[in-house]
Amino acid sequence: MTDDAAARALWAQMPLDLKFEVDQLVSANKPAAALKVIRKWGLDPKPGIAESRAVTDYRKSVLKPPPRFT
């Protein structure tokens, strides 16, 4: 399974509250905070750092937030 497919699968199983919080953090250019939230949410099995990062990268590609510094 590719990283994108794995990220989409993990995103599909996340609760709506977590999705909303992750989208807010990614939109605010805070991917590290989003990664921390994903890992500490209590999903079973707990996603690793690489899987969580893949989800934040996937959401960044979908949401296309503005650049952090201009």
N, CA and C of each residue as an Amber inpcrd file, in Angstrom:
protein
   210
   0.8430000  -1.1660000   0.0000000   0.0000000   0.0000000   0.0000000
   0.8970000   1.2420000   0.0000000   0.6010000   2.1930000  -0.8640000
   1.4040000   3.4040000  -0.9120000   1.0990000   4.2840000   0.2860000
   1.9710000   5.2560000   0.5240000   1.7600000   6.1720000   1.6540000
   0.4430000   6.9160000   1.5120000   0.1140000   7.3450000   0.2760000
  -1.1210000   8.0860000   0.0550000  -2.3360000   7.2100000   0.3340000
  -2.2910000   5.9790000  -0.1190000  -3.4120000   5.0660000   0.1250000
  -3.5390000   4.7500000   1.6110000  -2.4130000   4.5690000   2.2880000
  -2.4430000   4.3050000   3.7280000  -2.9690000   5.5240000   4.4840000
  -2.5630000   6.7170000   4.0500000  -3.0380000   7.9440000   4.6940000
  -4.5410000   8.1050000   4.5060000  -5.0260000   7.8140000   3.2970000
  -6.4660000   7.8990000   3.0430000  -7.2390000   6.8830000   3.8840000
  -6.6850000   5.6940000   4.0390000  -7.3510000   4.6600000   4.8390000
  -7.3980000   5.0590000   6.3150000  -6.2900000   5.6000000   6.8180000
  -6.2620000   6.0510000   8.2070000  -7.2130000   7.2270000   8.3950000
  -7.2500000   8.1370000   7.4450000  -8.1530000   9.2940000   7.5100000
  -9.6150000   8.8330000   7.5340000  -9.9360000   7.8240000   6.7610000
 -11.3110000   7.3230000   6.6880000 -11.7810000   6.7240000   8.0080000
 -10.8790000   6.1690000   8.7920000 -11.2820000   5.5370000  10.0480000
 -11.2480000   6.4960000  11.2370000 -10.7670000   7.7100000  11.0400000
 -10.7000000   8.6730000  12.1400000 -12.0790000   9.2230000  12.4840000
 -12.3210000   9.4950000  13.7780000 -13.5770000  10.1290000  14.1790000
 -13.6570000  11.5620000  13.6420000 -14.8710000  12.0700000  13.4810000
 -15.0610000  13.4110000  12.9280000 -14.3930000  14.4910000  13.7710000
 -14.4320000  14.3480000  15.0850000 -13.7930000  15.3460000  15.9550000
 -12.2970000  15.4470000  15.6750000 -11.6630000  14.3100000  15.4930000
 -10.2330000  14.2890000  15.1990000  -9.9690000  14.8820000  13.8210000
 -10.7820000  14.5370000  12.8440000 -10.6140000  15.0950000  11.4960000
 -10.7030000  16.6150000  11.5260000 -11.6890000  17.1330000  12.2540000
 -11.8740000  18.5750000  12.3440000 -10.6540000  19.2400000  12.9760000
 -10.1550000  18.6610000  14.0680000  -8.9970000  19.2400000  14.7550000
  -7.7490000  19.1870000  13.8810000  -7.5440000  18.0700000  13.1830000
  -6.3870000  17.9400000  12.2990000  -6.4750000  18.9580000  11.1660000
  -7.6400000  19.1110000  10.5660000  -7.8030000  20.0820000   9.4840000
  -7.5270000  21.5060000   9.9650000  -7.9710000  21.8450000  11.1670000
  -7.7010000  23.1770000  11.7150000  -6.2040000  23.4020000  11.8910000
  -5.5130000  22.4150000  12.4390000  -4.0760000  22.5630000  12.6790000
  -3.2930000  22.6090000  11.3690000  -3.6600000  21.7830000  10.4120000
  -2.9750000  21.7940000   9.1180000  -3.2240000  23.1250000   8.4120000
  -4.4450000  23.6350000   8.4740000  -4.7640000  24.9280000   7.8490000
  -3.9870000  26.0650000   8.5020000  -3.6860000  25.9210000   9.7980000
  -2.9250000  26.9350000  10.5230000  -1.4170000  26.7100000  10.4010000
  -0.9890000  25.8340000   9.5030000   0.4250000  25.5110000   9.2900000
   1.0920000  25.0110000  10.5650000   0.4070000  24.0970000  11.2620000
   0.9600000  23.4790000  12.4660000   0.9400000  21.9530000  12.3180000
   1.7130000  21.4330000  11.3320000   1.6780000  19.9820000  11.1010000
   2.2260000  19.1640000  12.2640000   3.1880000  19.7030000  13.0090000
   3.7320000  18.9550000  14.1520000   2.6720000  18.7840000  15.2400000
   1.8830000  19.8260000  15.4680000   0.8050000  19.7270000  16.4530000
  -0.2570000  18.7460000  15.9770000  -0.5490000  18.7520000  14.6700000
  -1.5260000  17.8120000  14.1140000  -1.0320000  16.3780000  14.2780000
   0.2430000  16.1650000  14.0210000   0.8280000  14.8340000  14.1750000
   0.7020000  14.3680000  15.6320000   0.9690000  15.2570000  16.5700000
   0.8740000  14.9260000  17.9930000  -0.5620000  14.5700000  18.3810000
  -1.5280000  15.3240000  17.8610000  -2.9400000  15.0590000  18.1550000
  -3.3550000  13.6890000  17.6190000  -2.9390000  13.3750000  16.4110000
  -3.2860000  12.0850000  15.8030000  -2.7440000  10.9430000  16.6600000
  -1.4800000  11.0700000  17.0860000  -0.8550000   9.9820000  17.8470000
  -1.4430000   9.8230000  19.2350000  -1.8940000  10.9140000  19.8500000
  -2.3900000  10.8440000  21.2240000  -3.8940000  10.6620000  21.3080000
  -4.5930000  10.5890000  20.1900000  -6.0590000  10.5450000  20.2070000
  -6.5990000   9.2550000  20.8090000  -5.8980000   8.1620000  20.6750000
  -6.3680000   6.8940000  21.2250000  -6.9040000   5.9420000  20.1660000
  -6.4540000   6.1200000  18.9280000  -6.8570000   5.1910000  17.8740000
  -6.2420000   3.8230000  18.1500000  -6.9300000   2.7890000  17.7110000
  -6.4330000   1.4380000  17.9140000  -6.3780000   0.7340000  16.5730000
  -5.2290000   0.3290000  16.0860000  -3.9080000   0.4650000  16.6760000
  -3.3920000   1.9050000  16.5550000  -2.5150000   2.2690000  17.4800000
  -1.9630000   3.6270000  17.5000000  -1.0950000   3.8350000  16.2630000
  -1.3910000   4.8840000  15.4720000  -0.5700000   5.1270000  14.2780000
   0.8330000   5.5870000  14.6650000   1.7980000   5.1730000  13.8690000
   3.1750000   5.5850000  14.1040000   3.4230000   6.9910000  13.5850000
   4.6420000   7.4490000  13.7620000   5.0040000   8.7940000  13.3120000
   4.8780000   8.8970000  11.7980000   5.3480000   7.9010000  11.0660000
   5.3020000   7.9480000   9.6050000   3.8570000   7.9690000   9.0960000
   2.9980000   7.1610000   9.7110000   1.5940000   7.1340000   9.2850000
   0.9040000   8.4620000   9.5960000   1.1900000   9.0160000  10.7600000
   0.5950000  10.2980000  11.1410000   1.0820000  11.4110000  10.2290000
   2.3580000  11.3660000   9.9010000   2.9220000  12.3810000   8.9930000
   2.3100000  12.2480000   7.6040000   2.0800000  11.0340000   7.1490000
   1.4480000  10.8230000   5.8570000   0.0450000  11.4300000   5.8320000
  -0.6750000  11.3150000   6.9430000  -2.0190000  11.9000000   7.0250000
  -1.9350000  13.4220000   6.9690000  -1.0050000  14.0220000   7.7210000
  -0.8930000  15.4830000   7.6860000  -0.4610000  15.9660000   6.3060000
   0.4350000  15.2320000   5.6420000   0.8310000  15.5980000   4.2750000
  -0.3410000  15.4590000   3.3040000  -1.1290000  14.4050000   3.4720000
  -2.3100000  14.2030000   2.6280000  -3.3000000  15.3530000   2.7990000
  -3.5640000  15.7240000   4.0530000  -4.5200000  16.8170000   4.3000000
  -3.9690000  18.1450000   3.7960000  -2.6410000  18.3390000   3.8930000
  -2.0370000  19.5610000   3.3680000  -2.2200000  19.6440000   1.8560000
  -2.1140000  18.5050000   1.1730000  -2.2950000  18.4990000  -0.2850000
  -3.7500000  18.7540000  -0.6680000  -4.6780000  18.3660000   0.1970000
  -6.0980000  18.5810000  -0.0790000  -6.5070000  20.0180000   0.2650000
  -6.0840000  20.4910000   1.4340000  -6.5100000  21.8110000   1.9130000
  -5.7300000  22.9670000   1.2780000  -4.4730000  22.7080000   0.8970000
  -3.6040000  23.7110000   0.3020000  -3.5820000  25.0190000   1.1070000
  -3.0750000  24.9500000   2.3530000  -3.0210000  26.1760000   3.1670000
  -2.0240000  27.1690000   2.5710000  -2.1990000  28.4590000   2.8810000
  -1.2440000  29.4480000   2.3720000   0.1440000  29.2120000   2.9670000
   1.1870000  29.7250000   2.3130000   2.5340000  29.5490000   2.8540000
   2.6560000  30.1480000   4.2540000   3.4820000  29.5220000   5.0580000
   3.6570000  29.9850000   6.4240000   4.3770000  31.3300000   6.4780000
   5.4150000  31.4600000   5.6910000   6.1740000  32.7070000   5.6310000
   6.1430000  33.2240000   4.2030000   5.9660000  34.5100000   4.0610000
   5.9590000  35.0850000   2.7030000   7.0700000  36.0630000   2.5240000
